[in-house]
Amino acid sequence: MDINEFQKWVKQYYQERNWSDLDIFVRIGFLAEETGEVARAIRALEIGRDWPDEIDGSFEENKDHLTEELGDVLGNLIVIANKYDITLEDIFRTHQQKLAKRYT
């Protein structure tokens, strides 16, 4: 699936469940929460679990968990981009241009 197809799929999937209608500040809260879960998944990969109720997983299990959490972050970013009619291609292009200009 290419990036445009994925962005359209997320838009449809979230609209069908009325998840796209949430206030943008609620969505930002979800993004912050998911970003914290990414940090926790990276901690598990890099230094292991450190809470008594956490289960140690294999490297592959922890990597799969990180992949899942990154997907949650991406989903929230796409919903935000869709709200403002910004394509992921535009985001990629703008970011690439900014970095090229800043560090070239």
Buried (B, 14 or more C-beta within 10 A) or exposed (E): EEEEEBBBEBBEBBEEEEBBEBEEEEBEEBBEEBBEBBEBBBBBBEEEBEEEEEEEBEEEEBBEBBEEBBEBBBBBBBBBBBEEEBBBEEBEEEEEEEEEEEEE
